Amino acid sequence: MIVKATAGLRVPKEGKPRQYITETDAVDVPATAYYLRAVACGDLVRVAPVTATKTTKAATTGQDKE
């Protein structure tokens, strides 16, 4: 699950209390009870994964015509 901290918060990582999840960087974390509770209480928000679309050179330049 990919999460970010709510604006203005820093949430400690599970098992690493001196490393934080911030509002600037999305982090992929396991769906453990620790992170699910943080999402439920609003400290973390889930972020939709970014999917890259692949375009081919032929499709973008029209070179597929024969």
Order of alpha helices (4+ residues) and beta strands (2+ residues): beta-beta-beta-beta-alpha-beta-alpha
